Amino acid sequence: MASDELYNFVFKVVLIGESGVGKSNILSRFTKNEFNHDSRTTIGVEFSTRTVHLDNYTIKAQIWDTAGLERYRAITSATVWSPSPLRYYRGAVGALLVYDISKHLTYESADRWLKELFDHADPHIVVMLVGNKRDLESLRTVPTEEGKDFAEKRGLMFMETSALDSTNVEDAFNEVLIAIHKKVASREVTRGSICAVTLSNPIRPNSEAQEERRNCCKSS
């Protein structure tokens, strides 16, 4: 995308889940169409953006990926260059809760991640449960129906993906962004409660309005 591309909305989306489930590769697949076979465990926070066109509007998605291991989460909270959980979730209007379909323990931790998310994020946040590594079907330990049932009971969206072969990665993000936009358009959420501003006209990234929205995501 060109750096001066116009857009109507900026939506912050966070990636959460255990270490090793493929969050960083989901991020790089969506924002750069890349996959790193030697991807290392994230320490702290990674951040990337992508501008997408959906229906008659353009959205700039800010995607945040944080460390999954508890020891790295402690670093995330303590260092000056990485935000605390509260600051990480602040301003987020969407979340992808990722687990590895071949590792049942990563799925079993979903409720704990949901609790942390809802403790810190806006109550109107759109959440999708994502079963990643669908390419490892022969090693599957979490049945698709089990994931679907978990998501349905908790009011979450659901999709299985493969960052390796790009299956459903685009669709997962687009469905979350569309759901966020529907909430904004229906006034279910307000300008004061989320960092998603409806604009009468598209703006450029270096405009004052964009700077104002960026500031709303910063900690007080």
C-alpha positions in Angstrom: 0.0 0.0 0.0 1.2 3.5 -0.7 2.2 5.4 2.4 -0.2 8.3 1.5 -3.2 6.2 1.0 -6.5 7.6 2.2 -8.5 5.7 4.9 -11.7 6.2 6.8 -11.0 4.3 10.0 -8.1 3.2 12.2 -8.8 0.0 14.2 -6.4 -1.5 16.7 -6.5 -5.3 16.8 -4.4 -7.4 19.3 -3.2 -11.0 18.9 -3.2 -13.0 22.1 -2.6 -16.7 23.0 0.2 -19.0 24.1 3.7 -18.9 22.8 4.3 -21.0 19.7 0.8 -20.9 18.3 1.9 -18.8 15.3 0.7 -15.3 16.2 3.8 -13.6 14.7 3.4 -15.6 11.5 -0.3 -14.7 11.3 0.7 -11.1 11.7 3.4 -11.3 9.0 1.2 -13.3 6.6 -1.6 -10.7 6.9 0.6 -7.5 6.7 3.5 -8.7 4.5 2.3 -12.0 3.0 5.4 -13.6 4.5 6.0 -16.7 6.6 9.2 -17.3 8.6 9.9 -21.0 9.3 12.5 -20.0 11.8 10.3 -17.6 13.7 11.6 -17.0 17.2 9.5 -16.5 20.3 8.3 -12.9 20.5 9.9 -10.9 23.4 7.9 -7.8 24.2 5.6 -6.4 21.5 5.6 -6.5 17.7 3.5 -4.1 15.7 2.5 -3.8 12.1 -0.2 -2.1 10.0 -2.1 -2.8 6.8 -4.7 -0.8 5.0 -7.7 -2.8 3.6 -10.7 -1.9 1.4 -14.0 -3.4 2.6 -17.2 -2.5 0.8 -17.2 1.3 0.4 -14.7 2.2 3.1 -11.0 1.9 3.8 -9.6 0.7 7.2 -6.1 1.0 8.5 -5.6 -2.0 10.8 -3.0 -1.6 13.5 -2.1 -5.2 14.6 -0.3 -5.8 17.9 1.4 -9.1 18.8 2.7 -9.7 22.3 4.7 -12.4 24.0 2.9 -15.5 25.0 5.1 -17.0 27.7 4.6 -15.8 31.2 8.3 -15.0 31.7 8.3 -12.8 28.6 5.0 -11.2 29.7 6.8 -10.2 32.9 9.4 -8.5 30.7 6.6 -6.8 28.7 5.2 -5.3 31.9 8.5 -4.2 33.3 10.4 -2.6 30.5 10.1 1.0 29.4 10.0 0.0 25.7 7.1 -2.4 26.0 3.6 -1.6 27.4 2.0 -3.2 30.4 -1.0 -5.4 29.7 -3.4 -2.5 30.4 -1.5 -0.3 27.9 -1.3 -3.1 25.4 -5.0 -3.6 25.4 -6.0 0.0 25.7 -7.7 1.3 22.5 -8.1 -2.2 21.0 -11.4 -2.8 19.3 -10.6 -6.3 18.0 -8.7 -9.4 19.2 -7.7 -12.7 17.7 -7.3 -15.3 20.4 -5.0 -17.9 18.8 -4.4 -21.6 19.7 -2.5 -24.4 17.9 -4.9 -27.1 16.7 -2.1 -29.7 17.3 -1.4 -28.7 20.9 -4.5 -29.1 23.1 -2.8 -27.2 26.0 -2.8 -24.0 24.0 -6.5 -24.4 23.5 -7.1 -25.1 27.2 -5.6 -21.7 28.1 -8.2 -19.8 26.1 -10.4 -18.9 29.0 -7.5 -17.4 30.9 -6.6 -15.3 27.9 -10.2 -14.2 27.6 -10.3 -13.2 31.2 -7.2 -11.0 30.9 -8.6 -9.5 27.7 -12.0 -8.6 29.2 -10.3 -7.3 32.4 -8.3 -4.8 30.4 -10.0 -4.1 27.0 -13.1 -2.2 26.0 -16.3 -4.3 26.8 -17.4 -3.9 23.2 -14.3 -5.5 21.7 -14.8 -7.9 18.9 -13.1 -11.3 19.6 -12.4 -14.2 17.2 -11.1 -17.6 18.4 -8.6 -18.8 15.9 -7.4 -22.4 15.6 -4.1 -22.0 13.7 -1.8 -24.5 12.0 -4.6 -26.1 10.1 -2.0 -27.5 7.8 -1.1 -30.0 10.7 -4.4 -31.9 10.3 -2.7 -35.2 10.9 -1.5 -34.0 14.3 -4.8 -32.4 15.3 -5.7 -32.7 19.0 -8.5 -30.0 19.0 -11.5 -31.0 16.9 -13.0 -28.2 14.8 -16.4 -28.7 16.5 -14.9 -28.3 19.9 -13.4 -24.9 19.0 -16.7 -23.8 17.4 -18.7 -24.9 20.5 -16.3 -23.0 22.8 -16.6 -19.9 20.7 -20.4 -20.1 20.4 -20.9 -20.5 24.2 -18.8 -17.4 24.8 -20.1 -15.2 22.0 -16.9 -15.3 20.0 -16.4 -15.5 16.3 -14.5 -18.6 15.1 -12.2 -19.6 12.3 -9.4 -22.1 11.6 -6.3 -20.8 9.8 -2.9 -21.7 8.5 -0.3 -19.0 8.4 2.0 -21.5 6.6 -0.2 -21.8 3.5 -2.2 -18.6 4.2 -5.5 -20.4 4.5 -8.2 -18.1 6.0 -5.7 -15.6 7.4 -7.1 -12.8 5.2 -10.7 -13.9 6.0 -10.1 -13.9 9.7 -8.9 -10.3 9.9 -11.4 -9.1 7.4 -14.3 -10.6 9.3 -13.1 -9.0 12.5 -12.7 -5.6 10.9 -16.1 -5.9 9.3 -17.7 -6.7 12.7 -15.9 -3.8 14.3 -17.2 -1.5 11.6 -20.7 -2.7 12.1 -20.5 -1.9 15.8 -19.2 1.6 15.0 -21.8 2.2 12.3 -24.6 1.0 14.6 -23.4 3.3 17.4 -23.2 0.3 19.7 -19.8 1.8 20.6 -19.1 5.4 21.0 -16.2 7.6 20.0 -15.3 8.1 23.6 -15.0 4.4 24.5 -12.9 3.0 21.6 -10.1 4.3 19.4 -12.1 4.1 16.2 -13.3 7.4 14.8 -15.9 7.8 12.1 -14.7 10.4 9.6 -16.9 12.4 7.2 -14.1 12.4 4.6 -11.1 10.1 4.1 -7.8 11.4 5.5 -4.1 10.9 4.9 -1.8 9.3 7.5 0.0 12.6 8.2 -3.2 14.6 9.0 -4.0 16.1 12.4 -7.1 13.9 12.7 -4.9 10.8 12.5 -2.6 12.2 15.1 -5.6 12.8 17.4 -6.7 9.2 17.0 -3.2 7.9 17.7 -3.1 9.9 20.9 -6.3 8.3 22.1 -4.5 5.0 22.2 -1.7 6.2 24.4 -1.7 5.7 28.2 -2.7 8.6 30.3 
